[in-house]
Amino acid sequence: MAKTAIPTTKVTCKDGTTDYSVGINSNTNADDKVQAFVDCFKGVANNASSTCHGLPLKLILAQWGGESGWATGSTQKSNQNFSNMVYTSSTNPVGNIGSGLKGWAKFEGRYKHAIGYAYFFINNSRYASLIGYLQYCETSHATPDADTCARNIADAGFGGSDHDAYYSSLVSWMKTLANHATI
């Protein structure tokens, strides 16, 4: 069976902007599943990267893919929250429309999620090391190292209290991305 695109539906958001709600990735072959995910999310992941001081694209795609089962999770589809950001308040993460299933923030579509994800790191002080590193790289015209960024995200507690386990997950998801897709 050939790779099928992940379905998207154009939506008008509460603020009048347009976004795309992402459906379930029906691909079962690993190469097709991961590539379809990249094809669907690369554009908005680039928006998140540029908003968040050059956070590496491969890390963003790997984290979203790993957290969402490469867009196969019904909770992530319902919430349009592919990184499983926790709902904190009506303004954190930015652009959320409330608490969704399982206490995760709910978004109207993939672009709103991408911008919310970028500002989640920028606006929450526990990610100060990550943002400091990214700003240093930005001002010195250096390319941020994805593993260093992953370590900072894990050590700040994004994936819970077992920082080493979450860092290992991020690294594993980046390897899955590298082995099964072209960015």
NORGIHU-V765265 format. One record per pair of residues at least 6 apart in sequence whose C-alpha atoms are under 7 Angstrom apart, sorted by the first residue. I is the first residue (numbers start at 1). J is the second residue. Records with the same first field share a line. If there is no record, write none. Layout:
I->J + J
This chain:
3->27 + 32
4->27 + 36
5->36
6->23 + 24 + 25 + 36 + 40
7->22 + 23
8->20 + 21 + 22 + 23
9->20 + 21 + 22
10->18 + 19 + 20 + 21
11->18 + 19 + 20 + 21
12->18 + 19
13->19 + 108
19->109 + 110 + 111
20->109 + 110
21->80 + 108 + 109 + 110
22->77 + 80 + 109 + 110
23->77
24->71 + 72 + 77
25->33 + 71 + 72
27->33
30->180
31->180 + 181
33->70
34->70 + 177 + 180 + 181
35->180 + 181 + 182
37->70 + 71
38->61 + 183
44->110 + 111 + 114
45->57 + 60 + 61 + 114
46->57
47->114
48->114 + 115 + 117 + 118
49->55 + 56 + 57
51->118
52->118 + 122
53->134 + 135 + 138
54->134
55->134 + 144
56->144 + 146
58->174
59->146 + 174
62->170 + 173 + 174 + 177
63->83 + 170 + 173
64->82 + 83
65->71
66->173
67->82 + 83 + 84
68->76 + 82 + 83
75->101
76->82
79->100 + 101 + 105 + 106 + 107
80->106 + 107 + 108 + 109 + 110 + 113
81->105 + 106 + 107 + 113
84->104
85->104 + 105
86->103 + 104 + 105
87->93 + 99 + 103 + 104 + 105
90->96 + 97 + 98
92->120
93->116 + 119 + 120
94->116 + 119 + 120
95->107 + 112 + 116
96->105 + 106 + 107
97->106 + 107
98->105 + 106
99->105 + 106
100->106
107->113
121->127
122->131
126->156
127->153 + 156
129->152
130->149 + 152 + 153
134->144
137->143 + 144
147->171
150->167 + 170
151->167
154->163 + 166 + 167
155->163
157->163
159->166
